[in-house]
Amino acid sequence: MTTLDNPRDHWNARFAAEDYYFGIEPNRFLRERAALLPKSGRVLAVADGEGRNGVWLAEQGLDVLSIDFSPVALAKARKLARERGVKLETAETDLAKWRWPKAAFTAVVAIFIQFAGPALRDRIFTGVKKALKPGGLLLLEGYRPKQLEYKTGGPPIAENLYTEELLRSAFAEFEILELLSHDDEIHEGRGHDGMSALIDLVARKPL
């Protein structure tokens, strides 16, 4: 059996190096929207990997649950949190099976979670909507289909990528505060490096 046959082994192998595959700095889209974050409360970082975003959220004074499929990644996330002097709760989670809590989070952050094909994506998006409290904030960034030309990160699978129409439909009941397609250079470790076809969503669950 290869790592491609076993997704957990695949992600553990990716995160096994001493360095951080996606770096240790927060995603730029997330960082630039710091003013939109709640001042306090519980935040969920979905598929947070080695913790760069979850740790940064904790540095903003938030109570963060960082979930990921890979125990190797989560161990590095806890190490990063210790080095930064913040508390980070982690949970090893298979999003295909996880029971999303109801109205448990004031914000959900989902950055480049495009390992998920359409069926799993639908399950995740449904879970996000369930897990947010009324008035809760969703911050999501991903790749658009044009990313297949750039090849600077993300899966080479068109159906896993986002369009504005897809996101607008998936979160139709939310207030869309921002939905932006753009091409920009990003430098996030070895995993995301170079000109990229991005899409950003900021949306609020209705009260």
Buried (B, 14 or more C-beta within 10 A) or exposed (E): EEEEEEBBBBBBBBBEEEEBBBBBBBBBBBEEBEEBBBEEBBBBBBBBBBBBBBBBBBBBEBBBBBBBBBBBBBBBBBBBBEEBEBEBBBEEBEBEEBEBEEEBBBBBBBBBBBBBEEEBBEBBBEBBBBBBBEEBBBBBBBBBBBBBEBEBBBBEEEEBBBEBEBBBEBBEEBEBBEBEBEEEEBEBBBBBBEBBBBBBBBBBBEE
